[in-house]
Amino acid sequence: MSDGKTFLDIPPEKSLKTTVIVIVGFMALGALLYFLADKGLKDYAAKIGDCFIQGAIISILFATLKAMIDKTWPFSGP
């Protein structure tokens, strides 16, 4: 049963804290796995940089796709 609350009802301080904890946790897990595989900090930093670049490229592509869909006749409404 829904109580009418949404994700927007979460206080910004709590969501920011949770986001930082989750990101740091996953990055620590990734570092642990890299070090267990006998790869160094340099390899880990290169992989993190690569992930940021790929994330930026994918974000740009999705923003472009959304703009195209918003401006195209079958999707733009009456």
N, C-alpha and C positions, 0 to 999 in steps of 0.2 A: 504494500500500500504506500502511495506517495504522500509525503507531507507538504508538498508544494515547494520544497527547497531545490535550488539548482546549484551548479558549481560557482555561479556568481555570488552566492551567499557566503562563500568561504572568506574569512577575513584575509586581506592582502598580506599581513604580517605572517600569518600561519602558512599560507600557500607559498610565499617566498622562502620561508625557512624549510619547508618540506621539499621544495624544488632543489634547493642547494644541497640538502642532505642526500637526496636521491642521486643527483649528478655526481657529487663527490664519492658516494658509495660505488656507483658503477665505474667511475674512473679508477678508484682504488682496486676494484675487482679486476679490471683490465690490466692494471700495472702488475698485480699479483700473478695473473696468468702469463704475462710476458716474462716476468722474472723467473717463474717456474719453468718456462720453456728455454731458459738460458739465453734470453735476448736482453740487451741492455736498455738503458734509459734513452739512448739516442734512437733506437728502433721504436720505442714506445712513443716518444715525442713526434717522430715522423708519422706514425699511424694516427695519432690524435690530430695533427695538422691536416692530414689527408681527409679525415672524417669531417672536420670543420669545413674544408673546401667543398667536399661533396654535398654536405648539408646546405651550404649557401647556394650551390648550383641548383639543387633540387627545389629549394625555396623559390628561387627566381623562376624556374620553369612552371611551378604550380601557380605562382602569382600571374604569370603570363597566360596560362591556360584559363584561370578564373576570369581574367580581364576579357579574353576572347569569348568565353561563354556568356559573360554579362552583356557583351556588345552584339552578339550574334542573334539573328531573328528568332530561330525556334526556341531559344532559351531565354530571351529577354522579356518575354511577356507580350501583352497586347500593345 
